[in-house]
Amino acid sequence: MPPLSVVWSGYTCLKMQLRIACFLMAAVFASVATAQTSDDWIQLFNGKNLDGWTPKIRGHELGENFGNTFRVVNGAMQTGYEAYGPFNERFGHIFYKDPYSYYRLAVEYRFVGEQSEGGPGWAIRNSGLMLHSPAPETMGKDQTFPISIEVQLLGGLAEGERTTANLCTPGTNVVRNGRLLTRHCTNSTSKTYRGEQWVRTEIVVLGSSSFRHFVEGDLVLEYEMPQYGGGNVDGHDPKDKPDGELMSGGYISLQSESHPVEFRKVELLDLAGCMDPKAENYKDYFVKSEPATCQY
């Protein structure tokens, strides 16, 4: 994998959590470029089938892949709505089986075709990566979105600029520039990507400390202290949304929001592991120590 092209420059952190985020992010950029071999990256999507993934579509039970919404065609995970008729707000998500806390996630995606009949206007060429979610089993049958930190993926329209790798916050808030950010969506500084071109987006996630979004190697958005709070989600169990509590990790899911999208790559570099140089499974890019994983 190519190293990220943007070097973390840091800034003055006013709170202890922000100082921790600064320190950890500096460590990531000092060492993560050494993770060059394919063996270091976990291929969450195998390019062949949906093994390891479970769909949850609004109005349907967990595991029911209504209308073959999620499928694999020509090596890409696709979302499609041919069986839907009117979309009727049947927002969907497909969850990976394992939770993560400290990691670098990379996806390669593109928007194709036309939006499903009756899809909302804001959902044209719109999808997302839902991170730090509670277990998919906790989602209500009619719940709109997972409580999560969403990396919003947008494709350019015929005219005007439209950034991608934005931040949206269903049931959550974050801290940015030392202030609690409570608005639902915040734009990145990315370029606009039109047509059906493939776009690579990477997110560096450091538990409850910080998130950094990259598009084609460029840093486009950064924030800290993901936490429960805010609105823009319904149909959930209130106990799964303890407002004000920091979110240290959780599950990853990909969206189906009424516009067809394809993912040809979904891979993850785990940044938590054995940090004892004497261990067989030591990696110098780990930033979160998990002594129980050490192998000697």
N, C-alpha and C positions, 0 to 999 in steps of 0.2 A: 504494500500500500504506500502511496506517496505521502510524505509528511505534510502537515498543514503548512500553508505558505505564509500564514500570519503569525508573528511572534507576539506572545502575550506581553504587554508593556506594563500592566499593573496600574493601580491608582491608590490614593490614600483611603484606607478603610476606617470608618468612624465607629463601627461596632465590632465586638469580638467575632461574631459570625462572619462579618465581611472580611476581617483580617485573615481568618482561617481560609476563606474562599480565595483570597489573593495568594496566599502561600501555596495552597494546593494547585491552583491554576498555573502558577509559575513552575511548579514541579512537573505538571503534565507536559508543558511545552518544552521543558528541559530534557525530557526523557522519552516521550511518546513516539518521537520520530525513529527510535530504535526498533520499534515493533514493525518490522518489514516483512516477515514471513507469513504466508497464508495460515500456518498453524497457529499463529497468535490470535487470529480473528475467528470468531464463532459465526458460521453462516446460519443465521436464524431462518432464512429461506433457502431451501436446497435446490431451487430451480426446476424441481420435478413434480412436487405435490404439496399439499398443505399439512404435511406431518409436522406436529409441534404447535399447530395453530388451531384456535377455536373461535368460531364466529358467534357474535351476539348482535342480532338485528332487532331493532325496536318493534315490539308487538309479538316477538317470537322468543321461544325458550333458548337458553344458552346451548350452543351446539347445533342449532337448526340453521342450515345454510339456505335460507329461503330463496327460491328462484335461482339457485346456483350463483348467488351474488358474487361470491369469491371463488375463483378457479385459477388453474395454471394452464396457460396456452403459450406455446413456443418459448418456454423458459422464463416467462414472466407471470407474476401473480396479478390477476386482473380483477377489477370490479365491473359488473355489468347488471343491467336492469331490464332485460328483455321480457321477463316474466311479470314485471310489476304492474303494467298499466300505469295509472297515476301513481306518483311516488308516495304520496300520503305521509310524508315525514318519517319514513321507515329508515332512519339513519342507522348505519351499521358499523361495526368494529370487529376486527379479527385480532385476537389476543395471542401473544406468544406464551408458551407454557411456563417459563421461568421468570421470576422477578429479579431486578437488578437495582443497584444503588449508585455505584461509581463506575462509569463506563463512557466509552466513545461509540456512538451509534452512527452508522452511515447507511443512507438509502440512495438508490438511483431510481428516479421516477419520471413519468411523463403522462400528460393528459391526452386523451384520444377521443374521437367521435363527438357525439352530441349529448347534451344533458338529458336525463330521464324526464318524461312528461310530468309536469307538475312540480318539478324540483324548484326550491326557492331561488330567487334571483341571486342572492349572495353566494349560492353554492355552485354557480357556474365555474368550471375549472378550479374546483376547491376540494382539497382533501387534507389529511393531517396525520401527524404522529402523536399519539396520546401517551404521555410518559408519567411515571410515578402513580399509576392508577391502583386503587384497591383491587383485590382479586376479582376476576370476572364473575365468579359465583355470587358476588354481593350485588350485582346489578339487578334492578327491578325489571320485570318483563317489559314495562312501558317506559323505562328510563331513557331519556333523550341521548345523553352522552356520558361517558365515564367521568367521574371526578378526576381531574388530571391537569397536568401542564401540557398544553397542546402546542406543538410546532406546526403552525398552519402552512400548508403547501398550496400555492396559488399559481395558476398559469396566466400569462398575459392575455388580454383581450385584444380586439382588433385595433383599438385606439387607446391612448393614455398609458401611463405607467402603473405597474401593479407588482409590488414586491412579493417575495416568497420567503419561507422560513420565518414568518411572523410569530408572535406569541399570542395565544388566546388562553383564557383561564376559566373553564367550566368548573365552578365550585371551588375555585382557588384564587389566591393572590400571590404576588411576589414583591420583593424589594428591588428598586432600581435607583441608582444614584443616591443611595441612602434614604430613600422615601418609600413608604408602602404604596404599591401601584395597584389600584382597585378597578381600573377600567378593564373591560373584557378583552380587547385586542390592542396590540401595540405593533406597529409596522417595523420591519427590519430596514436596513439600508441596501438591500440587494438590488441587482439589476432586474429588469423585466424579461421573462423567458416566454416567448410566444411559440405557437405551433406545437408540433409533437416531438420536440427535441428532448433528449434525456438530460436531466439535471441531477447533479450529485449534491446532496445536503448531508452535513455532519453536525452532530450535537455532542458536546462534551458535558457530561453530567457528573457533578460531584456531590452526591447525596443531598443533604439539606443545605449545602453551602452555595453552589452556583451552577448556572447553565450558560453555555456559550453556543451560538448558532453560527455555522459556516455554510456558505454556498460556493461551490467550485473553488474551495480553498480560502475564500475571503471571510473574515469575521464580519458578521452583519447585525448581531444583536447579542447583548449580555445582560444578565440580571442575577439576583441572589435570593436566598431564603424562601424557597417555594413553601407555601403553607395553605391549609384549608381556609376557605372563606369565600365571600362573594356569591353571585348567583349564576344564571345562565346554565342551569342544570335542574331537571325535575324528575320525579318518579323514583328518587333514591331513598334509601333508609337514612334518616337523620344521624344515626349513630356512626355512619361511615363518613361523616363530614364534621369533625370536631374543630370548628372555626378557631383560627389562631394558632393551631398546632402545626409545627414544622413537618414537612413531608421528607422522609429520609430515603425513600425508594419505592419501588412498586413495579407494576406490570406495564408492558409496552403493547400498544395496539395500533393498527392502521385503519383508516376510515373508509367508509363508503357513504358519500354525502349527496349522491344523485348524479354526479358526472363521472363517466368512465375514466379510470386511472390505472396505470400499470406500474408495477415495481419489479425491476429485474435484479435488484441487489438489496438485501437487508442483512447487514453484518454488524457485529458488535465486538469491540475490544474491551474486555473486562479489566478495570483498573484497580480492582480489589483482589488481594491474594497474599501469598507468602512473601514477606519482605526480608527474610533471613537469607543472606547471600550463601550460606552453607547448604541450603536446601536444594533439592533437585529441581523443584518447580519454581524457583525464584525468578522474578522478572524485574528488571531495573525500572520499568515504567509504572509499576504499581504505586499508587498513592494512598491506598487504604489497606492497613495491615489486617490480615486474617490468619493469625498464628495456627489455628486449627487445621488449616489446609496444607500446611508445610509437609513435604515428603522428604525423608532422609534415607 
